[in-house]
Amino acid sequence: MKARQSGEWKKAGMENKNRREKQQRLMNLLIICAVAVILLSVGILIWTNVQKNRRLSRQSEAFEAVNARNASGDPNASMAESSGIYGGLSDSEKKQVSYKGQKYVLNEDLDNYLFLGIDSVTNTDKDKNTPQKGGQSDAIYLLSYNRREETVKLIAIPRDTMSPVEAFDRAGESLGVTVNNICLQYAYGDGKHKSCELAKKAVSTLLYGVPIRGYTSLNLNSLPLLADLVGGVTITVPDDSLKEVDPVFAEGAVVTLDSKNSEKYLRYRDTEVRQSAMTRFQRQLVFLHAFAARLQEQQAKDASTVTKVYEGLKPYMVSNMGNDVYVKLAGAKNEGDTITIPGDGVTNEKAGFDEYHVRETELYELVLETFFKKISE
């Protein structure tokens, strides 16, 4: 009897020992997992800070380069009276600047309107307010309307233009300003009016504080409608970037775009090909010119055309502009070819992204020529 009890106690002791060993192994595993999570979190934090510091360093270098140029030699030979390459006007009340001995004043006859094409289908007033879910502005154009002369001039801004971008977390708190692709600024908003306001501010900053009166953003669902709303848009294909996707789009081919093929023409790009966004950008410009001409042609036949286009696109847009503004812009005379802000496409090998680097002096002179008037001495 005692021998049997002794055996049972021994067995129970072994079971308790095994149980304690299992618990200890489990505890060790949990400790290892906890340590791994902590190390991973620290690593992510360090990497994030390194990336942020790199972007801040690039921004600081841009400011320092301009400030150094402004501080050396004859101030009239530089951008001395602007507040730096990414700054606004030096005198917001008088809106005057000096450049190479010549004084300029902001042209008060101009009303500037920002148009954005968004790579998302969720940027309408009916959509839920969701920060960082509004998509990116793949197409960015500033239309400058001269009220006195009733003319318009279109300024095109490549989506990858490197410019100050203010980042926000999902709670809407600012994370600071860094130099990044300007298309990202829209994404940090709500996909609606806040996103448009952020994009408007970013474009104004890029153009040395040029005021922007209104904005319109169109989401992806608008693409098939654009051409159909004016009865089709005929274009001459500018290159072979779409030939492998659809042989119809061979360079030099004359194609009428409608709801079936316009999205492919306007949206497609091979993301594996460097600077493919710039190639698409050129295709879009061809479409815009043809669309504007077609719109004016149809408006001349039917005075309600612009209103019909506006109403047709309204479900897919966010705008602070009324139909009367569109009618005014559509009736204006086009003042020359579209102006693309001067710069160079560059691939950031470390980050693996395409960038468009503005040629600062050329851009500054373009802004003076486009948005300012010379003051007679």
Contacts in CASP RR format, 6 or more apart in sequence:
PFRMAT RR
TARGET T0000
AUTHOR 0000-0000-0000
METHOD contacts of the structure
MODEL  1
MKARQSGEWKKAGMENKNRREKQQRLMNLLIICAVAVILLSVGILIWTNV
QKNRRLSRQSEAFEAVNARNASGDPNASMAESSGIYGGLSDSEKKQVSYK
GQKYVLNEDLDNYLFLGIDSVTNTDKDKNTPQKGGQSDAIYLLSYNRREE
TVKLIAIPRDTMSPVEAFDRAGESLGVTVNNICLQYAYGDGKHKSCELAK
KAVSTLLYGVPIRGYTSLNLNSLPLLADLVGGVTITVPDDSLKEVDPVFA
EGAVVTLDSKNSEKYLRYRDTEVRQSAMTRFQRQLVFLHAFAARLQEQQA
KDASTVTKVYEGLKPYMVSNMGNDVYVKLAGAKNEGDTITIPGDGVTNEK
AGFDEYHVRETELYELVLETFFKKISE
52 178 0 8 1.000
55 178 0 8 1.000
55 179 0 8 1.000
55 180 0 8 1.000
56 178 0 8 1.000
58 178 0 8 1.000
58 179 0 8 1.000
59 86 0 8 1.000
59 164 0 8 1.000
59 177 0 8 1.000
59 178 0 8 1.000
59 179 0 8 1.000
62 85 0 8 1.000
62 86 0 8 1.000
62 179 0 8 1.000
63 84 0 8 1.000
63 85 0 8 1.000
63 86 0 8 1.000
65 85 0 8 1.000
66 79 0 8 1.000
66 84 0 8 1.000
66 85 0 8 1.000
66 360 0 8 1.000
67 84 0 8 1.000
69 78 0 8 1.000
69 79 0 8 1.000
70 78 0 8 1.000
70 79 0 8 1.000
70 80 0 8 1.000
70 84 0 8 1.000
72 78 0 8 1.000
75 81 0 8 1.000
76 98 0 8 1.000
76 99 0 8 1.000
76 100 0 8 1.000
76 101 0 8 1.000
77 100 0 8 1.000
79 85 0 8 1.000
79 99 0 8 1.000
79 360 0 8 1.000
79 361 0 8 1.000
79 364 0 8 1.000
80 98 0 8 1.000
81 90 0 8 1.000
81 91 0 8 1.000
81 96 0 8 1.000
81 97 0 8 1.000
81 98 0 8 1.000
81 99 0 8 1.000
82 88 0 8 1.000
82 89 0 8 1.000
82 90 0 8 1.000
82 97 0 8 1.000
82 208 0 8 1.000
82 364 0 8 1.000
83 89 0 8 1.000
83 90 0 8 1.000
84 208 0 8 1.000
85 360 0 8 1.000
85 364 0 8 1.000
86 163 0 8 1.000
86 164 0 8 1.000
86 205 0 8 1.000
86 206 0 8 1.000
87 205 0 8 1.000
87 208 0 8 1.000
87 209 0 8 1.000
88 205 0 8 1.000
88 208 0 8 1.000
88 209 0 8 1.000
89 95 0 8 1.000
89 96 0 8 1.000
89 97 0 8 1.000
89 106 0 8 1.000
89 208 0 8 1.000
89 209 0 8 1.000
90 96 0 8 1.000
90 97 0 8 1.000
91 97 0 8 1.000
94 105 0 8 1.000
95 105 0 8 1.000
95 106 0 8 1.000
95 108 0 8 1.000
96 103 0 8 1.000
96 104 0 8 1.000
96 105 0 8 1.000
96 106 0 8 1.000
96 375 0 8 1.000
97 103 0 8 1.000
97 104 0 8 1.000
97 368 0 8 1.000
97 372 0 8 1.000
98 104 0 8 1.000
99 364 0 8 1.000
99 365 0 8 1.000
99 368 0 8 1.000
102 374 0 8 1.000
102 375 0 8 1.000
103 374 0 8 1.000
103 375 0 8 1.000
103 377 0 8 1.000
104 368 0 8 1.000
104 372 0 8 1.000
104 373 0 8 1.000
104 374 0 8 1.000
104 375 0 8 1.000
105 372 0 8 1.000
105 373 0 8 1.000
105 375 0 8 1.000
106 210 0 8 1.000
106 211 0 8 1.000
106 371 0 8 1.000
106 372 0 8 1.000
106 373 0 8 1.000
107 146 0 8 1.000
107 371 0 8 1.000
107 372 0 8 1.000
107 373 0 8 1.000
109 146 0 8 1.000
109 147 0 8 1.000
109 148 0 8 1.000
109 149 0 8 1.000
110 144 0 8 1.000
110 145 0 8 1.000
110 146 0 8 1.000
110 147 0 8 1.000
110 371 0 8 1.000
111 144 0 8 1.000
111 145 0 8 1.000
111 147 0 8 1.000
111 213 0 8 1.000
112 142 0 8 1.000
112 143 0 8 1.000
112 144 0 8 1.000
112 145 0 8 1.000
112 210 0 8 1.000
112 211 0 8 1.000
112 212 0 8 1.000
112 213 0 8 1.000
112 214 0 8 1.000
112 371 0 8 1.000
113 142 0 8 1.000
113 143 0 8 1.000
113 144 0 8 1.000
113 145 0 8 1.000
113 212 0 8 1.000
113 213 0 8 1.000
113 214 0 8 1.000
113 215 0 8 1.000
113 216 0 8 1.000
113 321 0 8 1.000
113 325 0 8 1.000
113 329 0 8 1.000
114 140 0 8 1.000
114 141 0 8 1.000
114 142 0 8 1.000
114 143 0 8 1.000
114 196 0 8 1.000
114 199 0 8 1.000
114 200 0 8 1.000
114 203 0 8 1.000
114 212 0 8 1.000
114 214 0 8 1.000
114 215 0 8 1.000
114 216 0 8 1.000
115 139 0 8 1.000
115 140 0 8 1.000
115 141 0 8 1.000
115 142 0 8 1.000
115 143 0 8 1.000
115 215 0 8 1.000
115 216 0 8 1.000
115 217 0 8 1.000
115 218 0 8 1.000
116 137 0 8 1.000
116 139 0 8 1.000
116 140 0 8 1.000
116 141 0 8 1.000
116 186 0 8 1.000
116 196 0 8 1.000
116 199 0 8 1.000
116 215 0 8 1.000
116 216 0 8 1.000
116 217 0 8 1.000
116 218 0 8 1.000
117 137 0 8 1.000
117 138 0 8 1.000
117 139 0 8 1.000
117 140 0 8 1.000
117 217 0 8 1.000
117 218 0 8 1.000
117 219 0 8 1.000
118 134 0 8 1.000
118 135 0 8 1.000
118 136 0 8 1.000
118 137 0 8 1.000
118 138 0 8 1.000
118 186 0 8 1.000
118 191 0 8 1.000
118 217 0 8 1.000
118 218 0 8 1.000
118 219 0 8 1.000
118 220 0 8 1.000
119 135 0 8 1.000
119 136 0 8 1.000
119 137 0 8 1.000
119 138 0 8 1.000
119 220 0 8 1.000
119 267 0 8 1.000
120 133 0 8 1.000
120 134 0 8 1.000
120 135 0 8 1.000
120 136 0 8 1.000
120 191 0 8 1.000
120 219 0 8 1.000
120 220 0 8 1.000
121 219 0 8 1.000
121 220 0 8 1.000
121 221 0 8 1.000
122 130 0 8 1.000
122 133 0 8 1.000
122 134 0 8 1.000
122 135 0 8 1.000
122 191 0 8 1.000
122 219 0 8 1.000
123 134 0 8 1.000
123 135 0 8 1.000
123 191 0 8 1.000
123 192 0 8 1.000
123 195 0 8 1.000
123 217 0 8 1.000
123 219 0 8 1.000
123 318 0 8 1.000
124 192 0 8 1.000
124 219 0 8 1.000
124 315 0 8 1.000
124 316 0 8 1.000
124 317 0 8 1.000
124 318 0 8 1.000
125 192 0 8 1.000
125 318 0 8 1.000
127 191 0 8 1.000
127 192 0 8 1.000
129 190 0 8 1.000
129 192 0 8 1.000
130 190 0 8 1.000
130 191 0 8 1.000
131 168 0 8 1.000
131 169 0 8 1.000
131 170 0 8 1.000
131 171 0 8 1.000
131 172 0 8 1.000
131 188 0 8 1.000
131 189 0 8 1.000
131 190 0 8 1.000
132 168 0 8 1.000
132 170 0 8 1.000
132 187 0 8 1.000
132 188 0 8 1.000
132 189 0 8 1.000
133 191 0 8 1.000
134 186 0 8 1.000
134 187 0 8 1.000
134 189 0 8 1.000
134 190 0 8 1.000
134 191 0 8 1.000
134 195 0 8 1.000
135 186 0 8 1.000
135 187 0 8 1.000
135 191 0 8 1.000
135 195 0 8 1.000
136 159 0 8 1.000
136 183 0 8 1.000
136 184 0 8 1.000
136 186 0 8 1.000
136 187 0 8 1.000
137 159 0 8 1.000
137 182 0 8 1.000
137 183 0 8 1.000
137 185 0 8 1.000
137 186 0 8 1.000
137 199 0 8 1.000
137 217 0 8 1.000
138 159 0 8 1.000
138 183 0 8 1.000
138 267 0 8 1.000
138 277 0 8 1.000
139 159 0 8 1.000
139 281 0 8 1.000
139 284 0 8 1.000
140 156 0 8 1.000
140 157 0 8 1.000
140 158 0 8 1.000
140 159 0 8 1.000
140 161 0 8 1.000
140 182 0 8 1.000
140 183 0 8 1.000
140 199 0 8 1.000
140 203 0 8 1.000
141 154 0 8 1.000
141 155 0 8 1.000
141 156 0 8 1.000
141 157 0 8 1.000
141 288 0 8 1.000
142 154 0 8 1.000
142 155 0 8 1.000
142 157 0 8 1.000
142 203 0 8 1.000
142 207 0 8 1.000
142 212 0 8 1.000
143 152 0 8 1.000
143 153 0 8 1.000
143 154 0 8 1.000
143 155 0 8 1.000
143 329 0 8 1.000
144 152 0 8 1.000
144 153 0 8 1.000
144 154 0 8 1.000
144 155 0 8 1.000
144 370 0 8 1.000
144 371 0 8 1.000
145 151 0 8 1.000
145 152 0 8 1.000
145 328 0 8 1.000
145 329 0 8 1.000
145 332 0 8 1.000
146 152 0 8 1.000
146 153 0 8 1.000
146 332 0 8 1.000
146 335 0 8 1.000
149 333 0 8 1.000
149 335 0 8 1.000
150 331 0 8 1.000
150 332 0 8 1.000
150 333 0 8 1.000
151 332 0 8 1.000
151 333 0 8 1.000
151 334 0 8 1.000
151 335 0 8 1.000
152 329 0 8 1.000
152 332 0 8 1.000
152 333 0 8 1.000
152 334 0 8 1.000
152 335 0 8 1.000
153 334 0 8 1.000
153 335 0 8 1.000
153 336 0 8 1.000
153 339 0 8 1.000
153 370 0 8 1.000
154 288 0 8 1.000
154 334 0 8 1.000
154 338 0 8 1.000
154 339 0 8 1.000
155 207 0 8 1.000
155 338 0 8 1.000
155 339 0 8 1.000
155 340 0 8 1.000
155 341 0 8 1.000
155 370 0 8 1.000
156 281 0 8 1.000
156 285 0 8 1.000
156 338 0 8 1.000
156 339 0 8 1.000
156 340 0 8 1.000
156 341 0 8 1.000
157 182 0 8 1.000
157 203 0 8 1.000
157 206 0 8 1.000
157 340 0 8 1.000
157 341 0 8 1.000
158 277 0 8 1.000
158 278 0 8 1.000
158 281 0 8 1.000
158 340 0 8 1.000
158 341 0 8 1.000
158 345 0 8 1.000
158 356 0 8 1.000
159 181 0 8 1.000
159 182 0 8 1.000
159 183 0 8 1.000
159 277 0 8 1.000
159 281 0 8 1.000
159 356 0 8 1.000
160 181 0 8 1.000
160 182 0 8 1.000
160 183 0 8 1.000
160 277 0 8 1.000
160 278 0 8 1.000
160 345 0 8 1.000
160 353 0 8 1.000
160 354 0 8 1.000
160 355 0 8 1.000
160 356 0 8 1.000
161 181 0 8 1.000
161 182 0 8 1.000
161 206 0 8 1.000
161 341 0 8 1.000
161 356 0 8 1.000
161 358 0 8 1.000
162 179 0 8 1.000
162 180 0 8 1.000
162 181 0 8 1.000
162 182 0 8 1.000
162 355 0 8 1.000
162 356 0 8 1.000
162 357 0 8 1.000
162 358 0 8 1.000
163 179 0 8 1.000
163 180 0 8 1.000
163 182 0 8 1.000
163 202 0 8 1.000
163 205 0 8 1.000
163 206 0 8 1.000
163 358 0 8 1.000
164 177 0 8 1.000
164 178 0 8 1.000
164 179 0 8 1.000
164 202 0 8 1.000
164 205 0 8 1.000
164 206 0 8 1.000
165 177 0 8 1.000
165 178 0 8 1.000
165 179 0 8 1.000
165 180 0 8 1.000
165 181 0 8 1.000
165 182 0 8 1.000
165 184 0 8 1.000
165 185 0 8 1.000
165 188 0 8 1.000
165 202 0 8 1.000
166 174 0 8 1.000
166 175 0 8 1.000
166 176 0 8 1.000
166 177 0 8 1.000
166 185 0 8 1.000
166 188 0 8 1.000
166 198 0 8 1.000
166 201 0 8 1.000
166 202 0 8 1.000
167 174 0 8 1.000
167 175 0 8 1.000
167 176 0 8 1.000
167 177 0 8 1.000
167 178 0 8 1.000
167 180 0 8 1.000
167 188 0 8 1.000
168 174 0 8 1.000
168 175 0 8 1.000
168 188 0 8 1.000
168 189 0 8 1.000
169 175 0 8 1.000
181 353 0 8 1.000
181 355 0 8 1.000
182 202 0 8 1.000
182 203 0 8 1.000
182 206 0 8 1.000
185 198 0 8 1.000
185 199 0 8 1.000
185 201 0 8 1.000
185 202 0 8 1.000
186 195 0 8 1.000
186 196 0 8 1.000
186 198 0 8 1.000
186 199 0 8 1.000
186 217 0 8 1.000
187 195 0 8 1.000
188 195 0 8 1.000
188 198 0 8 1.000
189 195 0 8 1.000
189 198 0 8 1.000
191 217 0 8 1.000
191 318 0 8 1.000
192 318 0 8 1.000
193 318 0 8 1.000
193 320 0 8 1.000
195 217 0 8 1.000
195 318 0 8 1.000
196 215 0 8 1.000
196 216 0 8 1.000
196 217 0 8 1.000
196 318 0 8 1.000
196 319 0 8 1.000
196 320 0 8 1.000
197 215 0 8 1.000
199 215 0 8 1.000
199 217 0 8 1.000
200 212 0 8 1.000
200 214 0 8 1.000
200 215 0 8 1.000
203 212 0 8 1.000
204 210 0 8 1.000
204 211 0 8 1.000
204 212 0 8 1.000
206 341 0 8 1.000
206 358 0 8 1.000
207 363 0 8 1.000
207 367 0 8 1.000
207 371 0 8 1.000
208 364 0 8 1.000
208 367 0 8 1.000
210 367 0 8 1.000
210 371 0 8 1.000
214 319 0 8 1.000
214 320 0 8 1.000
214 321 0 8 1.000
214 325 0 8 1.000
215 318 0 8 1.000
215 319 0 8 1.000
215 320 0 8 1.000
215 321 0 8 1.000
216 317 0 8 1.000
216 318 0 8 1.000
216 319 0 8 1.000
216 321 0 8 1.000
217 317 0 8 1.000
217 318 0 8 1.000
217 319 0 8 1.000
218 313 0 8 1.000
218 316 0 8 1.000
218 317 0 8 1.000
219 316 0 8 1.000
219 317 0 8 1.000
220 263 0 8 1.000
220 267 0 8 1.000
221 315 0 8 1.000
221 316 0 8 1.000
222 313 0 8 1.000
222 316 0 8 1.000
222 317 0 8 1.000
223 262 0 8 1.000
223 263 0 8 1.000
223 266 0 8 1.000
223 267 0 8 1.000
224 259 0 8 1.000
224 260 0 8 1.000
224 262 0 8 1.000
224 263 0 8 1.000
225 259 0 8 1.000
225 312 0 8 1.000
225 313 0 8 1.000
225 316 0 8 1.000
226 233 0 8 1.000
226 262 0 8 1.000
226 266 0 8 1.000
226 291 0 8 1.000
226 313 0 8 1.000
227 233 0 8 1.000
227 257 0 8 1.000
227 258 0 8 1.000
227 259 0 8 1.000
227 262 0 8 1.000
227 291 0 8 1.000
228 258 0 8 1.000
228 259 0 8 1.000
228 262 0 8 1.000
229 308 0 8 1.000
229 309 0 8 1.000
229 312 0 8 1.000
229 313 0 8 1.000
230 291 0 8 1.000
230 294 0 8 1.000
230 295 0 8 1.000
230 298 0 8 1.000
230 305 0 8 1.000
230 309 0 8 1.000
231 258 0 8 1.000
231 294 0 8 1.000
231 298 0 8 1.000
232 256 0 8 1.000
232 257 0 8 1.000
232 258 0 8 1.000
232 294 0 8 1.000
233 256 0 8 1.000
233 257 0 8 1.000
233 258 0 8 1.000
233 262 0 8 1.000
233 287 0 8 1.000
233 290 0 8 1.000
233 291 0 8 1.000
233 294 0 8 1.000
234 254 0 8 1.000
234 255 0 8 1.000
234 256 0 8 1.000
234 257 0 8 1.000
234 290 0 8 1.000
234 294 0 8 1.000
235 254 0 8 1.000
235 255 0 8 1.000
235 256 0 8 1.000
235 257 0 8 1.000
235 265 0 8 1.000
235 286 0 8 1.000
235 287 0 8 1.000
235 290 0 8 1.000
236 252 0 8 1.000
236 253 0 8 1.000
236 254 0 8 1.000
236 255 0 8 1.000
236 286 0 8 1.000
237 249 0 8 1.000
237 250 0 8 1.000
237 251 0 8 1.000
237 252 0 8 1.000
237 253 0 8 1.000
237 254 0 8 1.000
237 255 0 8 1.000
237 283 0 8 1.000
237 286 0 8 1.000
238 251 0 8 1.000
238 252 0 8 1.000
238 282 0 8 1.000
238 283 0 8 1.000
238 286 0 8 1.000
239 251 0 8 1.000
239 279 0 8 1.000
239 282 0 8 1.000
239 283 0 8 1.000
240 250 0 8 1.000
240 251 0 8 1.000
241 269 0 8 1.000
241 270 0 8 1.000
241 276 0 8 1.000
241 279 0 8 1.000
241 280 0 8 1.000
241 283 0 8 1.000
242 249 0 8 1.000
242 264 0 8 1.000
242 265 0 8 1.000
242 268 0 8 1.000
242 283 0 8 1.000
243 249 0 8 1.000
243 250 0 8 1.000
243 251 0 8 1.000
245 264 0 8 1.000
245 268 0 8 1.000
246 261 0 8 1.000
246 264 0 8 1.000
248 255 0 8 1.000
248 261 0 8 1.000
249 255 0 8 1.000
249 264 0 8 1.000
249 265 0 8 1.000
255 261 0 8 1.000
255 265 0 8 1.000
257 265 0 8 1.000
257 287 0 8 1.000
262 287 0 8 1.000
265 283 0 8 1.000
265 287 0 8 1.000
266 280 0 8 1.000
266 283 0 8 1.000
266 284 0 8 1.000
266 287 0 8 1.000
267 280 0 8 1.000
268 280 0 8 1.000
269 276 0 8 1.000
269 277 0 8 1.000
269 279 0 8 1.000
269 280 0 8 1.000
270 276 0 8 1.000
273 279 0 8 1.000
274 347 0 8 1.000
274 354 0 8 1.000
275 345 0 8 1.000
275 347 0 8 1.000
275 354 0 8 1.000
276 354 0 8 1.000
277 354 0 8 1.000
278 345 0 8 1.000
278 354 0 8 1.000
278 356 0 8 1.000
285 338 0 8 1.000
285 340 0 8 1.000
288 338 0 8 1.000
289 338 0 8 1.000
292 330 0 8 1.000
292 334 0 8 1.000
295 305 0 8 1.000
295 306 0 8 1.000
295 309 0 8 1.000
295 330 0 8 1.000
296 330 0 8 1.000
296 331 0 8 1.000
298 305 0 8 1.000
299 305 0 8 1.000
299 306 0 8 1.000
299 330 0 8 1.000
299 331 0 8 1.000
306 323 0 8 1.000
306 326 0 8 1.000
306 327 0 8 1.000
306 330 0 8 1.000
307 323 0 8 1.000
307 326 0 8 1.000
307 327 0 8 1.000
309 326 0 8 1.000
310 322 0 8 1.000
310 323 0 8 1.000
310 326 0 8 1.000
311 323 0 8 1.000
339 366 0 8 1.000
339 370 0 8 1.000
341 358 0 8 1.000
341 363 0 8 1.000
341 366 0 8 1.000
342 358 0 8 1.000
342 359 0 8 1.000
342 362 0 8 1.000
342 363 0 8 1.000
342 366 0 8 1.000
343 356 0 8 1.000
343 357 0 8 1.000
343 358 0 8 1.000
343 359 0 8 1.000
343 362 0 8 1.000
343 363 0 8 1.000
344 356 0 8 1.000
344 357 0 8 1.000
344 359 0 8 1.000
345 354 0 8 1.000
345 355 0 8 1.000
345 356 0 8 1.000
345 357 0 8 1.000
346 354 0 8 1.000
346 355 0 8 1.000
346 356 0 8 1.000
346 357 0 8 1.000
347 353 0 8 1.000
347 354 0 8 1.000
347 355 0 8 1.000
348 354 0 8 1.000
348 355 0 8 1.000
END
